[in-house]
Amino acid sequence: MNPTPKIEPHSSCDKIDLLSAQIADAANESVIIYDAEGRIIHWNFASQRLYGRSNAEVTGKRHEEIFGADSIGPDWEELRAGGSWQGIAQRTGFGNAPILADIRVRSLRDQEGHISRFVEHGAPADARNVEGHAPGIQKDWIAVWSIDASGAADILEHIERIRDQGLSHLTAADPAVIAEHLRISDLNVAAARLFAGGVPASGLVGKSAYRYWPQKHRAKLLDLTIRVLQAPEGSKPYVTAAVGDDVLSVWRGTPDHPHLISVSVTGSWNDPDTYWDLAASEQRYRNLINNVPIPVWQVDARVMSDVIQRLKSSGVKNIDDHVKAQPDLIRFASEAVVVTDVNDSAMRLFKGTSRDDFLKNVSYLFSGTPEAATRVVVAHFNGGRNYSEEMKIRTFDGELRDVLFYVTFPQTPEKLDKTLIMMIDVTEQRRIERQLRKIEADFAHAARISALGELVTSIAHEVRQPLSVIVTDADTGLRWLGRDEPNLPKVKAIISRIMENAHRANEVIRRIKDMAVKTDPVRSAVDVNDLVREAVLFVHSESQTHDISITTRLAGGLPAIFGDRVQLQQVVVNLLINSIQAISTRQRSNRLISIDTCFAPSTEVTFSVRDTGGGIPEQDLELIFDGFFSSKPDGMGIGLAICRSIITDHGGTITARNDGVHGAIFAVQLPISTSVEGTSDN
């Protein structure tokens, strides 16, 4: 059992802040805010109209000082234990006038988890009598069951006997046993139509009344029934309870028949036929929600809808600026919007065991991504019918999970108390995607190493050439310095040439290192023209070895793209190597590779590699990007597959076609990211 939450003593910190007071005053229904000890700290305008007392008259007083003893009202012990209460309260207004209020009360906690306040929302309730009885509230319809409880009474008597014998371990009788011995002897039309699917009374006599009570009220009705059965014989007990919009009543018929009891559930609707149709529709709606295989929450966002309308009426145009200036608005929204229903899928997602754990304010939905609450409020203010994003949630056992979050925003005159929140758990999908990206990165690294292996001779020549120059110049410089009169200007020139070739060798090594080192992909602004230039330098020696000329035609003002520089350079190098190999295997007089870049404003950057290697066999055009397909005897078939994977991951496309009989053309399109600014100068 969880310990009772700690109640902090009253202090100056219990004073309500100005923003919360303004938001409460904007509500159309009564809003009363109590401190942790039950003293009133704010009483909005609607409360003044309902109860006839001003804020100044009630501030600092306890609820019983203002309303008197409630015959039906909040259970403050339950509230102080961290619960909530909803139902009908009998109160006194100005001049001791009796007032019936339909209220809901919930507790709020501070950052340390202590209960710091109670918030009550209320509205006037209807009051009438039912067939001489006084349940407190009479509604426009009443479902009544006449029940033979003799079997249940026998079970209760047996329980009392074994309790008297001290056999306490036998007294915890399963309530279901008692429930099954409550047999229908009669019921009215409303009970049959609303809760028995229209089955006539004759077809229900002798069956368990418990099974034909409203499902959400079964436990409470059973509790009230047991209280009546345990009353002394000869008395006429009458017990009632207000639960939500319904009033539950149980009473004993006559002293002559102590085991014949009556049970009623009363509710309000102007047109009973409409209510019955609505009740059937509501039941279908609940069944649909419960059978949906994704987590669904039904929430009551009426208070927040009123606040948003008030903000708009007061001239607020930019909700983003308003939220920055008044951050408490988001906290209020998370506390004012409450969950009223939840399906089994939602309970499994959050690893909850009791539905009551979910029926509270929505702040727990945003504990994994607090900033998402702000985005939801902004979307609601801006008039959207729905909002969605990917976010993280924190389950009741502390686990973080990835979900796709969806929320609807009903519009007037729709039911504003039926806002729906849905989530799709994508945690496993994201984990697999991360694994897949790692595998792709490993393959890309393997492909880069493979490319380096194919260029090893050219790379060795490219490094050896500047090193040879360095050795020769160093030897010459030493000889000039060894003369009786050193030629310093000549030595300086030699040293400058040594430095130039050292930088050249270092640049070759840097390019090799960038391709060879295994690192996680890092995305940033990338200049495609620079990628092309470096790739051409990378394969320069290899192209010279095969007497192949590489030309470039690079568009000026090329927008930057957002991507991983090493991966994208790998694509260009791989395409160039493929073209060099295609030309070198054929004895052709025209040995040329050309690279072009261009762009379509605000949409995409394109670069293409064109060669004179004779082209791709028509039967292979649809296969060349498939993994492990190669037209070369010693080819691994991963190069072009990796290229397509990299480009697709960057949101682009890569295609191949033949340029008549001359050769092949590979074209790559990459999207221009609106988040990247800057262009290439040349």
Steps between C-alpha positions, in 0.01 A plus 500: 500500500633844407551739795266797531655798317645767722287815544713811534384762757342825389748771416535806285602279209135375496387835364376460147708664228346773285496297178318206662242740643446662161462162332251384767301822460482440124317168549121491455455246779566541870871456587603488866863451601581370851835478675629169637293539819174569323500881534370698204770705326303597189133517402430604142218714359285199410527380864376840618195469273429140606534542877429870546821580689797713395862389484587724795231338719625145453879530459685333788196305624451126497242345272275393790490859626357615169283210391404334828488122539460328164240222503649397166840647423871447451682237699782720634684208655524339157608831350773545760619149413559616144168399342225690322123537543213564261128518576217708650556718806218643718609843620368824644533828318438860599227526767527124563324428171542131403714444193570181308826508306643248255872514588831327442801545728858386449827542688811668357860428592807719516836417340594283801185290467320649803133596477494879490151590378153373417309630199121476477293553184122528540166592345136512622323161522132409461291403807170310500335211685456140389178318606506638852868426553770765520818386332629858495475541126236382257579468135283466191520121489517226761590134461358284783559136591293304754731235645455182704805511729411208727795291376742789550357560851566134593863537391541816709351325805747216454784751485383657827490158671854402404621846600352446846689169518827683443562341158605829349674332209159383375331840514658644185216369282533571133248778419429317174337220703257747656445670164394172335230451766326830423219380275275720287132479589394795284640809322361803322514582129796739535712233672412246230566734206811672635683215669347169384495555125120529492437148636153499664470459877354150461824387339718635785315381812725281713821616335785683675410866538868582538563404137231741379608799701706772324852360488663814638265499804500129588754518783331802662149357465615173656651692792175693556297178473709325768453802731121473461499124558707542817250751645281369788181322395192711542680818390462668163857595407557727204853569371608707204817622331567746218756369251582728211177597324303210652340446841493148645238403758422176687216449750298227671140470381299413815579353843284202406738406219850590632675317216313676221699810410484766230794645311486808278737693276379846400631729231409813307393546139226710344381225267520143637488350151794716401683392814441134427629544146794696636565240767518231233724726292720573802529128570603435140746789533650350818519157340675651200753682722563188707543284190736739323842330506682826577508694829216756524422760767175696519558835669282792608660816363206737548677721751796550267267570207337777703840643592610505135182681398556757776860553388387560143226735617754696704705565187770232522614431144838331540468210742874423481590842640224474760622160622855634532373791708260283704657151532252408775233468231648165393505372858138606541404328174662173610314517832163625368461238227400171660479143372145362519548161337780278377513169315690183586770569239587828672522324836741244354713769337548687829520173699213598727293255702201713601286716272475753782875564466430650157193712582680817603648805330700441182836617634624139528464463124763771446750407774735347241482801265380803702542742207239303301226644726589848373473388138158347566370823657637702206331267251170523692519881510574517127174322422628167372264202503783271604870492580765228482869458573752237602593526866617302800277391788597383847308192614391452860811290569731772363578355155532743208324390180468654154144566382312672221264737684165611353239731655166621364350842575117487481339822381176658623225372491672162527547333838793688645528249785597226255844598384693191393870430548656203322849358502682245288798333665794516258774416752587166341480648151743778593736246661500292181553813292802592714639148455437521126678835476797351686512204261477736203780712646712188542435399139579853383828487690580163346424643156735795565778264604432294187525814286827593667627150422422549133691832503794383708749520209389850403497612862852366555617689191322816613672487840838384363526787251506792752715296738754444223507873431546566873797260520665646190449859617624420848819347357551803273441738789759327716757530224428870456535551875827301502679750275749746641256777408142359533250626242222590743245623239537167320460308827186699585350415162582130553344503849184663362476223238551239773213653703275510194557132424463407868157670501416319179588163654312591817191587296513160329529328838210711637275395213592135557437535873156657444404205285657232718414605856178348636286771661132556569324705230491873578275724295571865429488751214684352201619671181452248216752685280767450767409130520556467125836682510635280781374182333678595175821556694455163667490310169736731310796260497282203406348688206845611380626144519228396255537812288148619585411868509253625765322831441259687724225751433387631837204735535559828682275598791432135581293474823645296784333173595475334840684169523798296608805625309699175509209285382410735215863526389510121501214498246688736263828305532320169441331629184833634370677170569223311316541731198883464502466120512239500221725707269824317587358159408416619148743619234333829415663810355259737677588457870306762689301544823299813562327615819224764497313668785179702482198577715130577492431798730361403843467133408811296416866490403605262222840364405562258215798286396527427126761270345603354165528143622247353254200494733315241707340189343125561474421183696714626790356853531227390744744292707813708548380656828408163652725366771769250391429548129813563293589473132870477590645151560671606823242756609325481841186678380462728802633831366191626314267342756674704772476810281124460467463433874693817587309718254161359607589561865565863405154526343633494143501276194766343277434377147701351214446509125701462182619790286444332167811297407741728681465397860296521820353793693442482875285783641450579869231737634522626860240721669589853606431531871319817602692491829833543318606842383787596272608425146808405308680790338625299205 
